[in-house]
Amino acid sequence: MTKTFQEVSPQQLAQTLQTDIEKGLSSAEAESRNQRLGRNELSREKPESLWAILLRQINSLIVWILATASVVSFLMGDTVEGFAVLAVIVINAATGFILEYNARESMEALRKLDTTPARVQRDGLIMEIHSENVTEGDILVLEAGDLVPADANIVQSNQLEVDESALTGESLPSAKRVEPSAADAPLGDQHNRLFKGTAVTSGNAKAIVTGIGQATELGKIATMVHQAKRTATPLEAKLDSLAKVLIWITIGLAMLFLVVGLLRGEQTKQLIETAVALAIAAIPEGMSVVATVALAYGMLRLAEKKVIVKRLSAVETLGGTNVIFTDKTGTLTQNKIEVQQLHFPAGDLLVTLRPGKNGREEMELAGEDLNLSSSKEFELLARVGALANNAQLNSGEPDSKQIGDPVEIALLRFAEGAGIDLHAFSSKYIRKAEQAFSSDTRIMGTLHESEGTYYVSVKGAVEEVCELCHWESDSKRQEDLAISELMAAQGLRTLAFAYRESGQIPAEDFTREEKLAYLGLIGFLDPPLTEVTPALQACSNAGIKVIMVTGDHPATSLNIARQVELVGPDEQLVLTGKDLQAFDFSSETDRDKILRCQVFARVNPAQKLDMIDFYQKRGDIVGMTGDGVNDAPALKKSDIGIAMGLRGTAVAAEAADMILKDDSFSSIVKAIGQGRVIFENIRKFIVFLLSCNMSEIFVVTFAGFLGVGNPLLPLQILFINIITDVFPALALGVGKENNKLMHSPPRDPKKPVLEMKDWRRIVYYALVITVCVLGVFWYGTSQLGLNQMEGNTVTFYTLSLAQLLHVFNLYSSKGSFFYNEITRNKFIWQAQGLCILILLSTYFIPLLKQVLSLHTLDIQSFILVLIGAILPLLLSQSARMISSYL
């Protein structure tokens, strides 16, 4: 077929698909097509094997260097040291494996949409089958409440409306008809098409199946979810880069040390032992564990704030986000239709409904003429809206599921807010007849009787209702038509209302028997969420650009963007999916227009992916919020996908990295703040770990070059890295929040975790500690007469205590030494106490003392250890104080 499905007639389509509109397929033909075309189900992404996950944990250069060090230790007879290094490898691999195994994603949520039954017409009979057995050419029989099992073209329709919000982002149900749509119509405007996974809200229809399984629009989205590969998060990428730097430092120092040692004629065994010590000293074995704990602690904090994190690194990623794409429906708006504006011939009123007493809603009105609220026209408008209505309102239960068309539910709420008791009202006005809405008449009329008086109530499209009414002049009618167009341009869905009263039973065509009295217009809108505006302002203060990307109408989208103050009140720029199709992303003009625009409407899932990719290629870290099936690919493609937990679909939740349990955009701002705090904490503990590790490298290297022996053994270095380094680093990683971080722009995503100023600090701290520790080693062995093993013991305790005290150097520049975020952190003091107890146990427990090759010290040696441990802190603080005065 050369034409698209939406532009062909039912007869042409039936001929092309070789099916009978009246009888459907034969059972034999349906079975044949099932065999040939496959089942009507979405393909399942094959999950990554457990072996592949495990292999990834150990397939890194750091692990291979540690493994090499372990093998060398075994070959040289250092069994305890070899097993200790292996234990570090196993612990790190097990931690990563468990986290990744729990985070594996599947397409099960999409498959759940396939398990519904379907009614089809086969062999001239209507039968119910599993939706998986629906095939191309089947005639679907659909009624209100049904899920559409496959993509199809409508061949018969009776007041059919379909909720497509999960697929297109439209707040309102889409009215469907048989007539073909334009060839280039987007999904939301293909009025003769039905799509798999959408829900019939009212009416009934027959439709020819045109696509099943992966060939459906839902299937195409599933394919995009498969193909939208996640790259490493910014934190993961930066830690990997940092690890590579450490590896090259390790290799360079080890090679230099070996070459110099060989040239000096030193023993090969001693040189290899020192190289192993260097390898262990250079690699901060606890860094990945500390990063995991810091992220997990942030995750727990966010859980208390109704934010569920599926991937730990996603917390930090959100902290670095500088662009957020947000859906409109259900994210910036309440995803429910409300009466927004009333237009009477005498004036306008703005309507706001708020929860009142006993579950009933109370109405607040605004306008130039509030006397209209007590006029007969106001009461008649509310009454007609409640009579020309087939919905049911569960009064007293505002959060319960309401039954009927969302617009009609909004009219009942408006009537209730206007003071009408709906229960007594339905008893007073007895319905006698109804003229249902159709695509031909575009009106709905009802006839009610009360105490011998007959009431005709009509609502519908403005042009059609105006044709049925009496007017003083044609200019008055044209004036109201112009007002309705203005309301539509503001993003409101507009209906006109009219009525007539009679003492006699009207004729069968009661809406056209006599001219009606025109009442006015009602504009409906999916209202914005009240907390969105301050949240958007907080994003602006934090230097984060927020962009609305929706499948809804351009005018509606721009109106909502203005109301929540995403854009200014005079903003006119809104781009549609059609505009993006015509854009050349290599053109500077088109690129500038995209960058200036903050509202994109009628955008399909593929275009959302293109937009995210466009910003990611610029170097931005992109967050994406959404709740519908149509958002799933973009949620997965983005650096950080955020799904709505209350109104969101299971598909969106599966594709996302984070889920908002309260659907509040303000929760995203809290998560961003927490992410920034976590990154700052990570940066601090990396500075701490690397300055400690570099001091170990310098101690071993300088001692080797100076020929004064080996002041530290490999197992002693490993013990310091795992115990006395890790616990203070953990305490730094769970530091308290810093609200000032949300009043500055996000960090440059192109910058590494550590900038040049951080590396200068690391080298300075390491040199100060190294000089003091080597000074202690030299003084103890040359002046106090300590032997090599006793010198190792003094060096071990001096370096351990110096590194413990070093944590107090890492407070921010605005703090004081005695009162800052470090001294206020209770975990720091707990870590200090725990590490001191562990160090005492290594001295007083014989087994630990033997394993670490430690010896008993006299009082002079202990005094020397204390002086050597405190001196680096004093020197660092003195230098800091001097630099603050310069």
C-alpha positions in Angstrom: 0.0 0.0 0.0 1.5 3.3 -1.1 -0.6 5.5 1.2 -0.2 5.7 5.0 -2.9 3.9 7.1 -4.5 7.2 8.3 -5.3 8.5 4.8 -7.1 5.4 3.3 -10.8 4.7 3.5 -12.1 1.6 5.4 -13.0 -0.1 2.1 -9.6 0.5 0.6 -7.9 -0.9 3.7 -10.2 -3.9 3.8 -9.3 -4.7 0.2 -5.6 -4.3 0.8 -5.6 -6.5 3.9 -8.0 -9.0 2.3 -10.6 -9.0 5.1 -14.4 -8.6 5.3 -15.6 -5.6 7.3 -18.9 -7.3 8.1 -17.7 -10.9 8.8 -14.0 -10.5 9.6 -11.4 -13.1 8.9 -12.1 -16.8 8.8 -10.6 -18.9 11.6 -8.4 -20.7 9.2 -7.1 -17.5 7.7 -6.5 -16.0 11.1 -4.5 -19.1 12.2 -2.5 -18.9 8.9 -1.6 -15.2 9.6 -0.7 -16.0 13.2 1.8 -18.5 11.9 3.1 -16.2 9.2 3.2 -12.8 11.1 3.8 -14.1 14.6 2.1 -13.3 17.8 0.8 -9.9 18.8 3.3 -9.4 21.6 6.3 -7.2 22.2 9.7 -8.7 22.0 11.5 -9.1 25.2 15.0 -7.7 25.7 17.4 -10.6 26.6 18.7 -9.7 30.1 22.4 -9.6 30.6 23.8 -12.8 32.0 25.1 -13.1 35.5 28.5 -14.1 34.2 28.6 -10.9 32.1 27.8 -8.8 35.1 30.4 -10.5 37.2 33.1 -10.3 34.5 32.6 -6.5 34.2 33.3 -6.1 37.9 36.8 -7.7 37.5 37.6 -6.5 34.0 39.4 -3.3 34.9 43.0 -2.2 35.0 43.0 -1.5 38.7 41.8 -5.0 39.5 44.4 -6.5 37.2 47.2 -4.5 38.8 46.0 -5.7 42.3 45.7 -9.2 41.0 49.3 -9.0 39.7 50.4 -7.7 43.0 48.6 -10.7 44.7 50.3 -13.2 42.4 53.7 -11.7 42.9 53.2 -11.9 46.7 52.3 -15.6 46.5 55.3 -16.3 44.3 57.6 -14.6 46.7 56.1 -16.6 49.7 54.1 -13.7 51.2 50.9 -15.7 51.5 49.1 -13.5 54.0 49.7 -10.5 51.8 48.5 -12.3 48.7 45.3 -13.4 50.4 44.7 -9.9 51.8 44.9 -8.3 48.3 42.6 -11.0 46.9 40.1 -10.2 49.6 40.0 -6.6 48.6 39.3 -7.7 44.9 36.5 -10.0 46.0 34.8 -7.5 48.3 34.8 -4.8 45.6 33.6 -7.2 42.9 30.9 -8.6 45.1 29.6 -5.1 46.0 29.4 -4.1 42.3 27.8 -7.4 41.3 25.0 -7.1 43.9 24.2 -3.6 42.9 24.1 -4.2 39.2 22.1 -7.5 39.6 19.4 -5.6 41.6 19.3 -2.9 39.0 18.8 -5.1 35.9 16.0 -3.7 33.8 13.5 -5.7 31.8 10.5 -5.0 29.5 8.1 -6.9 31.7 5.9 -3.8 32.2 5.4 -3.5 28.4 4.5 -7.1 28.2 1.8 -6.7 30.9 -0.1 -4.5 28.4 -0.4 -7.6 26.2 -2.2 -9.9 28.6 -5.7 -8.4 28.1 -8.5 -10.2 26.3 -9.8 -8.9 22.9 -13.1 -9.2 21.1 -12.9 -9.8 17.3 -15.3 -10.7 14.6 -14.4 -14.0 12.8 -16.5 -16.2 10.6 -19.3 -13.6 11.1 -19.4 -14.1 14.8 -18.0 -12.0 17.7 -15.6 -14.0 19.9 -13.3 -13.2 22.7 -9.6 -14.3 22.3 -6.3 -13.5 24.0 -4.8 -10.3 22.7 -1.7 -12.2 21.7 -3.7 -14.0 19.0 -5.1 -10.9 17.4 -3.6 -10.7 13.8 -3.4 -8.3 10.9 -6.8 -7.9 9.2 -8.9 -8.9 12.3 -12.0 -6.8 12.9 -11.9 -5.5 16.5 -15.1 -4.9 18.5 -14.5 -2.2 21.1 -16.5 -0.7 23.9 -15.9 1.8 26.8 -13.4 0.4 29.2 -11.5 -1.7 26.7 -7.8 -1.6 26.1 -7.0 -1.4 22.4 -5.0 -4.7 21.7 -3.4 -3.6 18.4 -3.0 -0.7 16.0 -6.2 -0.4 13.9 -8.2 1.8 11.6 -11.8 2.6 12.5 -14.5 1.3 10.2 -17.6 2.1 12.4 -17.8 4.6 15.3 -20.4 5.7 17.7 -19.4 8.5 20.0 -16.0 6.9 20.4 -13.4 8.7 22.6 -10.0 7.2 23.5 -7.5 8.1 26.2 -4.2 8.4 24.4 -2.4 10.4 27.1 0.2 7.7 27.8 1.1 7.6 24.1 0.7 11.2 23.0 0.7 13.4 26.1 -2.8 14.7 25.4 -4.8 15.5 28.6 -8.2 15.1 26.9 -9.6 12.0 25.4 -9.4 12.0 21.6 -12.6 11.9 19.7 -12.4 9.4 16.9 -14.2 9.1 13.6 -14.2 7.0 10.4 -13.0 9.7 7.9 -9.4 9.6 6.9 -6.8 11.9 8.4 -4.0 13.9 6.7 -1.0 11.9 5.5 1.4 13.9 7.7 -0.9 14.1 10.7 1.0 13.3 14.0 -0.3 10.6 16.3 -2.5 12.9 18.3 -4.3 14.1 15.2 -4.9 10.7 13.5 -8.6 10.7 14.3 -9.4 7.5 12.4 -6.6 5.4 14.0 -6.5 3.4 17.2 -3.2 2.5 18.9 -2.2 -0.5 21.0 -2.2 0.1 24.8 -4.6 3.1 24.7 -8.0 2.9 26.5 -11.6 3.5 25.2 -13.3 6.0 27.5 -16.7 6.2 25.9 -18.7 5.0 22.9 -18.1 1.9 20.8 -16.5 1.0 17.5 -15.3 -1.6 15.0 -11.7 -1.4 13.6 -9.5 -3.2 11.2 -6.1 -4.3 12.7 -3.2 -2.8 10.7 -0.3 -3.7 12.9 0.6 -6.1 15.7 3.5 -6.6 18.1 6.6 -4.7 17.3 4.8 -3.2 14.2 2.6 -1.1 16.4 3.4 2.4 17.7 3.8 0.9 21.2 6.2 -1.7 19.6 8.2 1.0 18.0 8.6 2.7 21.4 9.6 -0.6 22.9 12.3 -0.9 20.1 13.5 2.6 20.9 13.8 1.6 24.6 15.9 -1.4 23.6 18.1 0.8 21.4 18.4 3.8 23.8 21.7 2.7 25.3 22.8 4.2 28.6 26.3 5.6 28.6 28.3 5.6 31.8 27.1 8.3 34.2 29.3 11.4 34.6 30.5 10.2 38.0 31.4 6.7 36.6 33.2 8.2 33.7 35.1 10.7 35.9 36.1 8.0 38.4 37.3 5.8 35.5 39.4 8.7 34.2 40.8 9.2 37.7 41.6 5.5 38.0 43.6 5.6 34.7 45.6 8.6 36.0 46.5 6.6 39.1 47.4 3.6 37.1 49.9 5.6 35.0 51.3 7.1 38.1 51.7 3.6 39.6 53.4 2.2 36.4 55.6 5.2 36.0 56.9 5.2 39.6 57.3 1.5 39.7 59.3 1.5 36.5 61.4 4.4 37.6 62.1 2.7 40.9 63.1 -0.6 39.2 65.4 1.1 36.7 67.1 3.2 39.4 67.4 0.2 41.7 68.9 -2.0 39.0 71.4 0.7 38.0 72.4 0.9 41.6 72.9 -2.9 41.8 70.2 -3.6 44.4 68.7 -7.0 45.0 65.9 -7.9 42.5 63.7 -9.4 45.2 63.8 -6.3 47.3 63.1 -4.1 44.2 60.0 -6.3 43.3 58.7 -6.1 46.9 59.0 -2.4 46.8 57.2 -2.2 43.4 54.4 -4.3 44.9 54.2 -1.9 47.8 54.1 1.0 45.4 51.2 -0.6 43.4 49.2 -1.2 46.6 50.0 2.4 47.8 49.0 4.1 44.6 45.6 2.5 44.2 42.9 3.7 46.7 41.2 0.3 47.1 38.4 1.7 49.2 37.4 4.5 46.8 34.7 2.5 45.0 33.3 1.2 48.3 33.3 4.8 49.8 31.6 6.2 46.7 28.9 3.4 46.9 28.2 4.2 50.5 28.1 7.9 49.9 25.6 7.4 47.1 23.6 4.9 49.1 23.4 7.3 52.1 22.2 10.0 49.7 19.6 7.5 48.3 18.2 6.9 51.8 17.9 10.7 52.4 16.0 11.1 49.1 13.8 8.1 50.0 12.6 10.1 53.0 11.7 12.9 50.6 9.6 10.6 48.4 12.3 10.0 45.8 13.2 6.4 44.9 16.6 5.9 43.3 17.1 2.8 41.2 20.7 3.4 40.3 23.0 4.8 43.0 25.1 6.9 40.6 21.9 8.5 39.4 21.9 10.6 42.6 25.2 12.3 41.8 24.3 12.6 38.1 21.2 14.6 38.9 23.4 17.0 41.0 25.4 17.7 37.8 22.3 18.1 35.5 22.1 21.5 33.7 19.2 20.7 31.4 15.9 19.1 32.3 13.3 18.0 29.8 9.9 17.8 31.4 6.6 16.5 30.1 3.6 18.7 30.6 0.7 16.4 31.4 0.9 15.0 35.0 4.3 16.7 35.6 3.6 20.4 35.3 -0.1 19.9 35.3 -2.6 18.0 37.5 -3.7 15.7 34.6 -7.3 16.4 35.2 -9.7 18.8 33.4 -11.2 21.7 35.2 -13.5 24.6 34.3 -11.1 27.6 33.9 -13.1 30.4 32.4 -16.7 31.4 31.9 -17.8 33.8 29.2 -21.3 35.4 29.3 -22.6 38.0 26.9 -22.3 40.4 29.9 -18.7 39.6 30.9 -16.1 37.0 31.9 -15.3 35.1 35.1 -12.3 33.0 36.0 -13.0 29.9 38.1 -10.9 28.1 40.7 -12.1 25.0 42.5 -10.6 24.1 45.9 -11.3 21.3 48.3 -13.9 22.3 50.8 -15.7 20.8 53.8 -17.1 17.2 53.7 -15.2 16.5 50.5 -17.3 19.1 48.5 -15.4 21.5 46.4 -15.7 25.3 46.9 -15.5 27.8 44.1 -13.5 31.0 43.9 -14.3 33.5 41.2 -12.4 36.4 39.8 -13.3 39.0 37.2 -14.3 42.5 36.5 -18.0 41.9 37.3 -18.4 39.4 40.2 -22.2 40.2 40.3 -22.4 37.7 37.4 -22.0 34.9 39.9 -25.4 35.6 41.4 -27.1 36.1 38.1 -29.7 33.9 36.5 -27.4 33.2 33.6 -24.7 31.8 36.0 -27.2 29.4 37.6 -28.5 28.4 34.2 -25.0 27.7 32.9 -24.2 25.5 35.8 -27.6 23.7 35.5 -27.3 23.0 31.8 -23.7 21.7 32.2 -25.0 19.2 34.8 -28.1 18.2 32.7 -26.3 17.7 29.3 -24.1 15.2 31.0 -23.6 11.4 31.2 -20.8 11.4 33.8 -21.1 10.3 37.5 -19.3 12.2 40.3 -18.4 10.5 43.5 -19.1 13.4 45.8 -17.2 13.4 49.0 -14.4 11.3 47.5 -12.2 13.7 45.5 -9.4 11.2 45.0 -11.7 8.3 43.9 -12.0 7.2 40.3 -14.7 9.2 38.6 -16.8 7.7 35.8 -17.3 9.4 32.5 -15.8 11.9 30.1 -13.3 14.2 31.9 -15.0 17.3 30.5 -18.4 16.2 31.8 -16.8 15.4 35.2 -15.4 18.9 35.2 -18.9 20.3 34.5 -20.4 18.3 37.4 -17.6 19.6 39.7 -18.4 23.1 38.5 -22.1 22.6 39.2 -21.4 21.3 42.7 -19.1 24.2 43.4 -21.9 26.5 42.3 -24.0 25.1 45.1 -26.0 22.4 43.2 -26.8 19.2 45.2 -26.2 16.7 42.4 -28.1 13.9 44.1 -31.2 15.9 44.7 -30.7 17.5 41.3 -30.9 14.1 39.5 -34.1 13.3 41.4 -35.7 16.6 40.5 -34.9 16.6 36.8 -36.1 13.4 35.1 -34.4 12.6 31.8 -36.8 11.9 29.0 -34.6 11.9 25.9 -31.1 12.4 24.7 -29.5 13.4 21.4 -26.0 12.0 21.6 -22.9 13.8 20.4 -21.7 12.8 17.0 -19.0 14.0 14.6 -21.8 15.2 12.3 -23.9 17.3 14.7 -21.0 18.1 17.1 -23.6 18.8 19.9 -25.2 16.9 22.7 -28.7 17.7 23.9 -30.9 16.3 26.7 -34.6 16.7 27.5 -35.6 16.7 31.2 -38.9 17.1 32.9 -39.5 18.7 36.3 -43.0 19.4 37.8 -44.6 19.7 34.4 -41.9 21.9 32.8 -39.6 20.5 30.1 -36.0 21.6 29.9 -33.8 21.4 26.8 -30.1 21.5 27.6 -27.5 21.7 24.8 -23.7 21.8 24.8 -21.2 21.4 22.0 -18.9 23.1 19.4 -19.3 26.8 19.4 -20.3 27.2 15.8 -23.0 24.5 15.9 -24.5 25.7 19.2 -24.6 29.3 17.9 -26.5 28.2 14.8 -29.2 26.8 17.0 -29.7 30.0 19.1 -31.6 33.3 18.7 -29.4 36.4 18.4 -30.1 40.1 18.6 -27.8 40.6 15.6 -25.2 38.7 13.6 -22.4 40.9 15.0 -23.2 39.6 18.5 -22.8 36.0 17.2 -19.6 36.8 15.4 -18.3 38.5 18.6 -18.7 35.3 20.6 -17.2 33.2 17.8 -14.1 35.5 17.9 -14.0 35.2 21.7 -14.1 31.4 21.5 -11.1 31.5 19.0 -9.2 33.7 21.4 -9.9 31.3 24.3 -8.7 28.4 22.1 -5.5 30.3 21.2 -4.9 30.5 25.0 -4.9 26.8 25.2 -8.5 26.3 26.4 -10.9 23.7 25.1 -14.1 25.7 24.6 -17.7 24.5 24.6 -20.9 26.6 24.1 -24.1 26.2 26.1 -27.8 26.9 25.4 -31.2 26.0 26.8 -35.0 26.3 26.3 -37.9 25.8 28.7 -41.4 24.6 27.6 -44.7 23.8 29.1 -45.4 21.2 26.4 -43.6 18.0 25.4 -41.1 19.0 22.6 -40.9 17.2 19.3 -38.4 14.3 18.7 -35.8 16.8 17.3 -36.1 18.9 20.4 -32.8 20.7 19.9 -33.9 22.2 16.5 -37.7 22.5 17.0 -37.3 26.1 18.1 -34.4 28.5 18.6 -32.5 28.2 21.9 -31.4 30.8 24.3 -27.7 31.2 24.2 -26.0 31.1 27.7 -22.3 31.5 27.0 -18.9 29.7 26.8 -16.9 27.5 29.2 -13.2 27.1 28.7 -11.5 24.0 30.2 -7.9 23.5 31.1 -5.7 20.9 32.7 -4.5 23.2 35.5 -0.9 23.6 36.5 0.4 22.2 39.8 0.8 25.0 42.4 4.2 23.9 43.6 5.8 23.9 40.1 6.5 27.7 39.9 8.8 28.0 42.9 10.5 24.7 41.9 11.2 26.2 38.4 12.5 29.3 40.1 14.8 27.2 42.2 16.1 25.5 39.0 16.7 29.0 37.5 18.6 30.1 40.6 20.7 26.9 40.3 21.6 27.6 36.7 19.4 24.7 35.3 17.5 25.1 32.0 14.1 23.5 32.0 12.5 22.6 28.7 8.9 21.4 28.2 8.6 18.6 25.6 5.1 17.3 25.1 2.8 15.7 22.6 0.0 18.2 23.4 -1.4 21.1 21.4 1.1 24.1 20.9 -1.3 26.7 22.3 -2.1 24.6 25.3 1.5 23.9 26.0 2.6 27.6 25.7 -0.3 28.7 27.9 0.7 26.2 30.7 4.4 27.3 30.3 3.4 30.9 30.9 1.2 30.0 33.9 4.0 28.1 35.7 6.4 30.9 34.7 8.6 28.5 32.7 8.6 31.3 30.0 7.7 35.0 30.2 4.1 36.2 29.8 5.0 37.6 26.3 6.8 34.5 25.0 5.6 33.4 21.6 8.2 30.9 20.6 6.9 27.3 20.5 8.3 24.7 18.1 6.3 21.6 17.0 7.3 18.1 15.8 6.7 19.3 12.2 9.1 22.2 12.7 11.8 19.8 14.0 11.4 17.6 11.0 12.2 20.5 8.7 15.2 21.7 10.8 18.8 21.1 9.8 20.7 20.4 13.0 23.9 21.4 11.3 22.5 24.9 10.5 23.6 27.5 13.0 20.3 29.4 12.6 18.2 26.3 13.4 20.5 25.3 16.2 20.1 28.7 17.8 16.3 28.6 17.5 16.2 25.2 19.2 18.5 26.5 22.0 16.2 29.6 22.5 13.0 27.6 22.6 11.7 26.2 25.9 8.4 24.8 24.7 8.2 21.9 22.2 4.7 20.6 21.3 3.3 17.8 19.2 6.7 16.0 19.6 6.8 12.2 19.1 9.0 9.8 21.1 11.7 9.7 18.4 12.0 13.5 18.4 12.4 13.5 22.1 15.4 11.2 21.7 16.8 13.5 19.0 16.4 16.5 21.4 18.2 14.7 24.2 21.0 13.6 21.9 21.3 17.2 20.6 21.9 18.6 24.1 24.1 15.7 25.2 26.4 16.2 22.2 26.8 19.8 23.3 28.3 18.4 26.6 25.2 19.0 28.7 24.0 16.6 31.4 20.4 16.0 30.5 17.6 15.0 32.9 14.2 13.8 31.6 10.9 13.7 33.5 7.8 11.8 32.2 5.0 9.5 33.1 3.7 8.0 29.8 4.6 5.1 27.5 5.7 7.7 25.0 8.3 9.0 27.5 10.0 5.7 28.1 12.7 5.8 25.4 13.7 9.4 26.4 13.8 8.4 30.0 16.3 5.7 29.2 18.4 7.7 26.8 18.8 10.7 29.1 21.6 10.9 31.6 19.0 10.8 34.4 15.5 9.6 33.8 12.8 10.6 36.4 9.4 8.9 36.3 6.2 10.0 38.1 5.2 7.3 40.6 1.5 8.2 41.2 0.2 8.9 37.7 3.1 7.4 35.8 2.9 4.2 33.8 4.8 1.1 34.8 6.7 1.3 31.5 8.0 4.8 32.4 9.0 3.6 35.9 11.0 0.7 34.4 12.9 2.9 32.0 13.7 5.6 34.6 16.6 5.9 37.0 14.5 7.6 39.7 10.8 7.6 40.6 9.0 10.5 42.4 6.5 8.9 44.7 4.6 12.2 45.1 4.8 13.3 41.4 6.1 16.6 42.6 8.5 18.6 40.5 9.8 20.2 43.7 11.1 16.8 44.7 13.4 17.0 41.7 14.9 20.2 43.1 15.5 18.5 46.4 17.2 15.6 44.5 19.4 18.1 42.6 20.5 19.7 45.9 21.3 16.3 47.4 23.2 15.3 44.2 25.4 18.4 44.5 26.1 17.7 48.1 27.0 14.1 47.3 29.4 15.2 44.6 31.0 17.7 46.9 31.4 15.0 49.5 32.9 12.6 47.0 35.4 15.3 45.9 36.4 15.8 49.5 36.9 12.1 50.3 38.8 11.6 47.0 41.2 14.5 47.9 41.6 12.8 51.3 42.2 9.3 49.9 44.6 10.4 47.2 46.6 12.7 49.5 46.9 9.8 51.9 47.8 7.3 49.1 50.3 9.7 47.6 52.0 10.2 50.9 52.4 6.4 51.1 53.9 6.4 47.5 56.3 9.3 48.4 57.3 7.5 51.6 58.2 4.3 49.8 59.7 6.0 46.8 61.8 8.6 48.6 63.1 6.0 51.1 64.1 3.8 48.2 65.9 6.6 46.4 67.6 7.7 49.6 68.7 4.1 50.3 67.4 4.2 53.9 65.5 0.8 53.6 61.8 0.1 53.2 59.9 2.0 56.0 56.6 0.3 55.1 55.7 -3.2 54.2 53.0 -4.0 51.5 50.6 -5.5 54.0 51.0 -2.5 56.3 50.1 -0.2 53.4 47.1 -2.3 52.5 45.9 -2.2 56.1 46.2 1.6 56.2 44.3 1.9 52.9 41.4 -0.4 53.9 41.1 0.6 57.6 42.5 4.0 58.6 41.8 5.7 55.2 38.4 4.3 54.5 36.5 5.1 57.7 37.3 8.8 57.7 36.6 8.9 54.0 33.2 7.3 54.6 32.4 9.9 57.2 33.3 12.6 54.7 31.1 10.9 52.1 28.0 11.2 54.3 28.5 14.8 55.3 25.6 17.2 55.9 23.8 19.2 53.3 25.0 22.5 52.0 22.1 24.7 50.9 24.5 27.3 49.3 25.3 24.8 46.5 21.8 25.4 45.0 22.5 29.2 44.6 25.3 28.6 42.1 25.4 27.2 38.6 26.0 23.5 38.2 29.6 22.5 37.8 31.0 22.2 34.3 30.2 18.7 33.2 33.4 18.7 31.0 35.6 19.2 34.1 37.1 16.2 35.9 36.3 15.3 39.5 39.6 16.9 40.6 40.7 20.2 39.1 44.2 21.5 39.1 43.8 23.3 42.4 42.7 20.0 44.0 45.8 18.2 42.7 48.0 21.0 44.1 46.4 20.5 47.5 46.8 16.7 47.2 50.5 17.0 46.4 51.1 19.6 49.1 49.3 17.5 51.8 51.2 14.4 50.7 54.6 16.1 50.8 54.0 17.5 54.3 52.9 14.1 55.6 55.8 12.4 53.8 58.5 14.7 55.2 57.2 14.3 58.8 56.9 10.5 58.5 60.3 10.0 56.9 61.7 12.4 59.5 60.3 10.2 62.2 61.7 7.0 60.5 65.2 8.6 60.1 65.3 9.9 63.7 64.1 6.6 65.1 66.6 4.5 63.2 69.6 6.8 63.3 69.2 8.7 66.6 67.2 6.3 68.8 68.9 3.2 67.6 65.7 1.4 66.4 66.2 -1.6 64.1 64.5 -1.9 60.6 61.4 -3.7 62.0 61.0 -1.2 64.9 61.4 1.6 62.4 58.6 0.1 60.3 56.4 0.0 63.4 57.1 3.7 64.2 56.4 4.6 60.5 53.2 2.6 60.4 51.7 4.2 63.5 52.9 7.7 62.6 51.5 7.6 59.1 48.2 6.1 60.3 47.6 8.8 62.9 48.8 11.6 60.6 46.2 10.4 58.0 43.5 10.3 60.6 44.2 13.9 61.7 44.5 14.9 58.1 40.7 14.8 57.7 40.5 18.0 59.7 42.3 19.8 56.9 39.5 19.4 54.5 36.9 21.9 55.7 35.7 24.6 53.2 37.5 27.9 52.8 34.7 29.8 54.6 34.9 27.7 57.8 37.1 28.0 60.8 39.4 25.2 62.1 37.3 24.6 65.3 33.8 25.1 63.8 33.1 23.8 60.3 31.3 21.1 58.4 34.0 18.6 59.4 33.9 19.2 63.1 30.1 19.3 63.1 29.9 15.9 61.3 29.3 13.3 64.1 30.4 10.5 61.7 33.9 12.0 61.6 34.3 11.7 65.4 32.9 8.1 65.3 35.3 7.2 62.5 38.3 8.7 64.5 37.3 6.7 67.6 36.9 3.5 65.7 40.2 3.8 63.9 42.1 4.5 67.1 40.6 1.4 68.7 41.6 -0.6 65.6 45.2 0.7 65.8 45.3 -0.1 69.5 44.2 -3.6 68.7 47.0 -4.1 66.2 49.5 -3.3 69.0 47.9 -5.3 71.9 46.5 -8.3 70.0 49.4 -10.7 69.3 47.9 -12.2 66.1 47.3 -8.9 64.4 50.7 -7.7 65.6 52.4 -10.7 64.0 50.5 -10.5 60.7 51.4 -6.9 60.3 55.1 -7.5 61.4 54.8 -4.9 64.2 57.2 -4.7 67.2 56.9 -3.4 70.8 57.9 0.3 71.2 59.3 2.2 74.2 57.9 5.5 75.5 60.4 7.5 73.4 59.1 5.9 70.3 55.5 6.6 71.2 56.3 10.3 71.8 58.1 10.4 68.5 54.9 8.8 66.8 52.6 11.5 68.4 54.9 14.4 67.3 55.2 13.0 63.8 51.4 12.6 63.5 50.4 16.0 64.8 53.1 18.0 63.0 51.6 17.6 59.5 48.3 19.1 60.7 50.0 22.0 62.4 52.1 22.7 59.3 49.1 22.6 57.0 47.0 24.9 59.2 49.9 27.3 59.6 50.3 27.5 55.8 46.5 27.9 55.4 46.5 30.8 57.9 49.5 32.5 56.2 47.9 32.2 52.7 44.6 33.7 54.0 46.5 36.9 55.0 48.4 37.2 51.7 
